[in-house]
Amino acid sequence: MPSFQIRPAAEQDIPVILELVRGIAEYEKLLDQLEATEGRMHEALFGERPAARGLIAEHETDGPVGYAIFCYNFSTFVGKAGIYLEDLYVKPEYRGHGMGKALFKAVAQVALDEDCGRMEWVALDWNTPALEFYKSQGAQCLGEWQLHRFNEEQLKAATK
């Protein structure tokens, strides 16, 4: 099994994070929706008001090969902040060695350490490996909920 560590993302990781984001976008067949730039990622993770945090799975010889990006949300029902796991990704050639599980556990530990009431994420309904992984970790699928979204144009239209 390859040796690796999980560590907080650092500013110098931005180019590799973007490369890994491209990897997940390709895998999820969503590359046409990728708009992130190094500048946007830097601002989101390390700017004056960071919107998200990141963890890196770093292989002992090959460097960063996976990442997790997460941010806070809030549950009125629980009355506490929660963690929303935006991305969890490991390069295909490094899967099956515990890196994804270690990243997932590290995000869950952040949630516990920061007294969060829950951790949530979404997975595409056709992504069987991800769905099986989350089930193996004890997650429950909230199938009765539907995700809704506004993009930037829709946000602008909604405020007119």
VOGU-3710 file (C-alpha; in Angstrom, 3 decimals, decimal comma):
1> mpsfqirpaa> 0,000/0,000/0,000  1,401/3,411/-0,900  2,289/5,706/1,950  0,381/8,987/2,056  -0,689/11,723/4,412  -3,750/13,920/4,687  -2,915/17,568/5,250  -4,625/20,951/4,988  -4,500/22,535/1,550  -1,947/25,329/1,211
11> eqdipvilel> -1,832/28,284/-1,168  0,813/26,595/-3,313  -1,632/23,701/-3,884  -4,025/25,823/-5,966  -2,701/24,661/-9,388  -2,869/20,987/-8,410  -6,299/21,425/-6,806  -7,531/22,866/-10,093  -5,979/19,911/-11,942  -7,795/17,514/-9,591
21> vrgiaeyekl> -11,052/19,464/-10,000  -10,629/18,977/-13,748  -10,249/15,246/-13,067  -13,515/15,037/-11,138  -15,274/17,178/-13,774  -14,115/14,791/-16,514  -15,173/11,747/-14,488  -18,606/13,234/-13,793  -18,992/14,257/-17,463  -19,335/17,893/-16,388
31> ldqleategr> -16,178/19,396/-17,875  -18,287/21,829/-19,919  -19,489/23,359/-16,628  -16,016/23,966/-15,184  -15,494/27,720/-14,727  -13,046/27,724/-11,808  -9,746/29,544/-12,199  -6,672/29,685/-10,002  -7,690/33,190/-8,929  -11,204/32,147/-7,948
41> mhealfgerp> -9,933/29,085/-6,091  -7,329/31,117/-4,258  -9,948/33,666/-3,190  -12,394/30,933/-2,128  -9,855/29,006/-0,055  -7,366/31,648/1,115  -8,895/35,066/0,471  -9,969/37,684/2,982  -13,214/35,775/3,649  -12,572/32,126/2,751
51> aargliaehe> -15,729/30,364/1,598  -14,327/26,837/1,809  -11,503/24,714/3,144  -9,506/21,945/1,584  -7,591/18,828/2,492  -4,977/17,136/0,326  -4,092/13,446/0,052  -0,363/13,539/-0,588  1,476/10,440/-1,820  4,954/10,068/-0,328
61> tdgpvgyaif> 6,704/10,238/-3,707  4,101/11,457/-6,198  2,786/14,475/-4,290  -0,898/15,471/-4,165  -3,161/12,806/-5,699  -6,510/13,590/-4,081  -8,452/16,288/-2,313  -11,567/17,201/-0,381  -13,204/20,630/-0,465  -15,838/21,497/2,139
71> cynfstfvgk> -17,673/24,462/3,590  -20,118/25,212/6,360  -23,879/25,119/6,144  -26,501/25,393/8,864  -29,401/23,260/10,032  -32,298/25,006/11,724  -33,606/21,582/12,750  -30,357/20,672/14,531  -29,606/24,256/15,553  -25,954/23,875/14,598
81> agiyledlyv> -23,565/24,438/11,759  -22,795/21,502/9,523  -20,223/20,579/6,937  -21,087/20,345/3,255  -18,582/18,163/1,411  -18,402/19,696/-2,062  -15,782/17,376/-3,572  -13,996/14,184/-2,602  -11,669/12,941/-5,330  -8,659/10,675/-5,707
91> kpeyrghgmg> -6,902/10,137/-9,039  -8,056/6,803/-10,528  -4,628/5,162/-10,374  -4,444/5,778/-6,606  -7,894/4,488/-5,685  -8,335/1,391/-3,580  -5,539/2,246/-1,145  -7,559/4,052/1,516  -6,920/7,632/0,434  -10,573/8,438/-0,217
101> kalfkavaqv> -11,578/6,906/3,087  -8,845/8,855/4,887  -9,977/12,134/3,284  -13,603/11,381/4,168  -12,696/10,563/7,778  -10,588/13,723/8,033  -13,525/15,900/6,941  -15,791/14,075/9,408  -13,208/14,745/12,129  -13,257/18,468/11,299
111> aldedcgrme> -17,041/18,371/11,699  -16,722/16,735/15,115  -13,876/18,986/16,245  -15,902/22,067/15,327  -19,120/20,831/16,975  -21,030/20,479/13,724  -24,350/18,686/13,862  -24,060/16,885/10,537  -22,105/16,385/7,343  -23,815/16,313/3,962
121> wvaldwntpa> -22,881/15,833/0,313  -24,389/14,787/-2,980  -23,394/12,119/-5,485  -24,589/11,564/-9,020  -27,146/8,771/-9,214  -25,067/6,853/-11,790  -21,822/7,042/-9,767  -22,126/3,566/-8,271  -18,588/3,470/-6,808  -19,252/6,695/-4,864
131> lefyksqgaq> -22,702/5,568/-3,745  -21,308/2,232/-2,531  -18,414/3,974/-0,784  -20,726/6,324/1,114  -23,031/3,453/2,030  -20,023/1,486/3,326  -19,217/4,451/5,577  -22,691/4,276/7,114  -24,267/7,208/5,260  -27,987/7,373/4,672
141> clgewqlhrf> -29,316/8,452/1,282  -32,017/11,089/1,620  -33,790/10,102/-1,578  -36,904/12,133/-0,848  -34,966/15,415/-1,097  -34,362/17,147/-4,422  -31,419/19,463/-4,991  -32,284/22,850/-6,513  -29,805/25,416/-7,820  -29,511/28,895/-9,308
151> neeqlkaatk> -26,481/29,729/-11,433  -25,196/33,321/-11,481  -27,553/34,398/-14,282  -30,544/32,910/-12,470  -29,498/34,678/-9,265  -29,486/37,994/-11,102  -32,875/37,303/-12,685  -34,360/36,324/-9,316  -33,424/39,680/-7,807  -35,023/41,844/-10,514
//
